[in-house]
Amino acid sequence: MGPARVVDRDPATGSARRRGQTGGMELIEHASRERLSREAAAERLRRLADELSRHNEVPFSREGMKYRVAVPDEVTFSLEVEVGDEKSEIEVEIEW
C-alpha cells in the first residue's frame, strides 16, 4: 500500500475528513484519543517506536481499511512538554 498523509480533523467530531488529492492519492488522517494508564501509554509508544525502527512504516486502520504509512530514513522529531497547574502535556511529533 502506498503512503498516506495526515492532514485535517473535523473539529466537531474529531474524525478524519478528506481534503483533496496529491499525486493521485487521497489525503487522510487517523486520530485517536483515549484515557490509558501511564504504563499502557508507554507500551503504545514502544510499539510505535518498534514499527518505525524495524519496519520503516506505521500501520493503522480507518473505516475498515488498513493503511501503512511509509516513513523515510530521516525525519524531523519534535518534543514539546507543557506543565500547568491543572493540566500537563507531552507532545511528540514526527514529520517529513
N, C-alpha and C positions, 0 to 999 in steps of 0.2 A: 504494500500500500504506500502511496506517496505521502510526503509530509503534509501535515495540517498546520494551520496558523491560528493563533489565538488573537481574537480581535475585539469583540464587543459583547457586553452583557446587557440584557433588558433590565433597566433599573426597577421596574415594577415587579418582575417575577424572579430576577436573578438568573434566568436561564439564558442559554446561548441564543443569539439571533444572527441571521445571515446578513452579510454586508457586501455583496458583490463578489467578483471573482478575480483571481490573479493567476495568470498562466493557465487558465482553463480549470483551475481548482477552486471550489467554493471555500471562502474563509469561514472558519468556525471557531467556537470557544467551548471549552469544558471547564466549568467552575463548580466546586463543591465546598460546602461549609457544614461542619458538624461538630458537636461537642464530644471530645475524647479525653481520656486520661492523658497525663503528660507522657507516660510510657508508651501508650498507643500512638500518640502523635510522633514520638521519636521513632517508632517502628515504621510508620509511613515514610518518614524522611529517609530511613535506611533503605527501604525498598526503592524509593525514587533514586537514591544515590547508586544503588546496585544496577538499576536499569540504565542509568547514564554511563557508568563505568564499564559494564560488561557488554551491554547490547547496543550502546550508542543511539538509543531511542527511548521514547516514553510511550507506553500504551495507555489507551483509555477507551471507554465506551460511551456513546451518546445516542439516545433514542434507538437502542438495539443495534447500532452499527459499531464495529470495532475499528479503532484508528491506531496508527503508530506514527509518532512524530519523530522524524529523523533529527538528530542533534549533531552538529558539526564538531570537529576536534577542538575548536577554540570558541569560547562563549564569553559574554560579559556577565560577571557574577556580582550581584549587589546584595548587601545585608544591611537591613535597617532595624534598629532597636529603638522603641519609644517606651518610656517609662512615665506613667502618670499616677496620680493619687488613687483613681478608681479603676483605671484600665491600662494595661501594658500590652505591647505587641512586638513580635519579631516577624519581620517580613523578609522572605528570601525570593530573589528574582534572578532568573537565568534567561538571557536573551541573546539573539544572534541575528 
